[in-house]
Amino acid sequence: MLEGLKDPVEALDRAKEGAVLSSAELFLIGNLTWSARQAREALMETGLQWPACFEIPDLKSVEKEIFPGATSQLSFYVHDSYSPELARIRQERKRKERDWRTIMAEEASRVEKILGRRPGLHEEIAIRLTQKDLIEKARLMPELGETRETLTHVHFRLKATQEAVKLEREIARLRQKEAQAEEKVRATLSRKIAESTGDLEKALDALGEIDFLLARAAVCMDWPGVVPEIADGPVPLRLEGAWHPLVREEVESRGGRFQPVSITLTSPVTVITGPNMGGKTVTLATVGLSVALAQWGMLVPAKEMSFSLCDFVYFSSQPEEKPGLSSFAVEIVGVKAALARRKERGLLLLDEMGSGTNPAQGLALYAALLTYLASPENSACRVLATTHYGGLSALTGADHWQVRGLVSEGLDLAFFTEANGKEALEEGMKWLYDHMDYRLTRVSPDASVPHDALLVSRLLGLDREIVEAAEAIIAGRFRRLPIREEKP
Amino acid sequence: MDLADVVLESGARSIAIVGTAKNVGKTVTLNYLVGELSSRGYTLGLLSSGRDGERVDVLTGEPKPQVYLPRGSWVATAEAFLEGASISLEVVDVWERPGVFGRLVLGRVVEPGLAELMGPRSARQLSSAVKKFLAYGADIVLVDGALDRKAAASPLVTEACILATGASSADDLNSMVETLESLVWAWSLPELEDALVAKLGARAVEKERVALLKLGGSGRGDAPGRPVLVFTEYPTALNYEEDIAQEIDESTLALVVPGSVDRVLLQEVTASLAQLRAGARGGIHRGPGATAGSRCGRSHEGTKSGRNPLLEVDRALAILDGTREGRLVADRAGSSSPERLPFYLVMRDPSCAMFRREQAVPLERTGGQLRVLERGRVLAVTINPCSSGEMVYEPRKLVRYIGEKVKPVPVFDVVSGESFWEEVA
């Protein structure tokens, strides 16, 4: 139904500005009225009460203006029926053209009688140089004019008689009048369209809504999603077995198994900790996407979901640096903007805020922000925040969820540290994917954060010496090697 | 018999008119056909491939001849070309088209006259416009192929083509004839005889991957002689000619290239084949590491995981084996003499051949054969003996000279009316 709809926006804008639309533009507007009528009838057939945004105004009067005759195929031409004046001019022009053709045909017949052949395309005759007598004859004929001579041929053209020349002039004049009359018709149509732009635009918007609705329905048929439970009052945001379609597709395309996300946000602020590569960011994205999809009226890719509507979703992802702003500054500027709406029921998803600055101040700032947002006097937002900082949850009293993390039994670390190159890296990644338990569990606020960074670095093939030195630092038995002397 | 008779007798309902260079009288040919066919009562569809609508030739500054659009024909033109034109159209469709000429307007000619044609840019859209005109009721659709726009003549777009050439298309007659001969030759390249191989080839083209057809050649315990299609990671051969050619081994029956095939690929494939024939390169059952450096991914076969992300074998194809279609495969598998084994370089269609005929000779000498999935069809060659209005060659002599070179394809000069073709007994 909507497949045949073309983009009429530019033509509509031009009509609004008072421009005279071209035939192609009038076709586009006609195409809109035609599509709108089809959609309108289809909606009425459902017998349902459709919301106002789907309401398509009746455009029959505009459609009738543009396509006065009923046609099986959608097409536009400035027909005679639009204007009696135009019809009269065209008739006259056609009569004169017929007269002209009659005169020229008579001339051509005279030429044929003498030369034995008729002028062809563009009233031209080409005679081979070898046919000297024919060329001489042609040169003497008043009906013909010589146009050019080539290596092999002499070319002649049928000359128009005085009467024909007169007719040609009149035809040209009539053509000019015809063009003016056509423009007048198009101007009238354009004006009528301009008067109806309100309804036309409303129809276009409604068609857009229908298109979007159909697209959402199509997606819902693709995903085995769920209808979320939307509560009236404030309830915990609960997701069971949720997945991020893009991440899942990526994981499964490399032969991996996607572990769905289950989490319940009961208090205003919830903190997630877990190892690197543990899927913390994916959890944030999944929660954000689920809420957004639910609020767009789509099925949510999950087993179960219940929540109450949000006014907005804010996602502070790991920022990329912008010119003149460090990643830390980008974060701060972004959060400041979100805080301006803190009295609304927003969902703030914060990914390791403050990790771009010194740890003590970063932690302090993050904790202060979360504590501020947790207070009902300051904010009505719900916050989900990831972090590597131990103690953030304890400091703020926030709910604490943790990724189960790496199951390192049976790990042959020597293989990864001794092998090298691309293959080892691929193997390391594969081991990580296979041995990471991405599930989240609720833990106490002061549960310690995992120390998997060194193991992960090792798996990713970082030099063994460096990783071991790091282990020594943690264990407090680090001995600094002599520093290399730089020659000036 | 004239050019219009040739067109009508061919039964082709869509025909591209392709110029071998600029100013070769392509539009003269088109106008001739429009005049002849419409005066015989045929309804035409007319469009051009890509940009061909300048009123003045951008290179030479000469005025370009416009096309006569007869009443009732279905045409595609640019919105900009309709302004102030003597023709008028009943608009039946409007397509968005990027470019300075504005939207593409499809319509039926109400007031006939001279105008410039326009068309969509991609072969796919061009093909859908051709189909649309036929559906509207055109008897024959003529596609004006813009300069070196061989795409219009691709069997994907039109059923047949007419090649327009002229004395101004090359500095001298010889190189003009060479170009023409190469085109006629490419457009008559045979299709794959074996339906199974053709099916597999079509699969590679559909997937837009350069692929090799091997007989049990995946090295994973497939039964010998069982055909498998091995996809490389490359959508085209461009820049990876050497790597792709190195993948050819004794078990390779065909290399299928979805995009264009150029001289470099021909050279690399020839070299690779020659090495194989001389026994200088090993077969497929090499140990891991033997092919280190290969970018088609076989080097990954020896790794611990055994998973090779770059090399994908289409196993579903094996079920086709054993049917009557697979004769070529069966013959090949049963053959014990390595010298006589065929090897096919398979192109989508002749418009993908970006090389001259003589550049394919070394491959053929080494035992390789060129094949297409969709065969082309050249109905006729038209010549223009003039260059910039100056007569350069005597039409009768030129028509005969070229006729001898491209026979059995008939040759016409539609201006002088000279023609040449060999009666095929």
Interface residues (C-beta under 8 A of the other chain):
Chain A: K6 D7 S22 S23 A24 L26 F27 L28 N31 Q73 L74 S75 F76 Y77 V78 L121 A126 T150 L151 T152 H153 R175 E182 R254 G255 E423 E426 E427 K430
Chain B: N31 Y32 G35 E79 L82 E83 S86 S88 L89 E90 V91 V92 D93 V94 E96 R103 V105 G107 R108 V110 H300 T303 K304 S305 R307 P309 C386 M391 E394 P395 R396 V415 S416
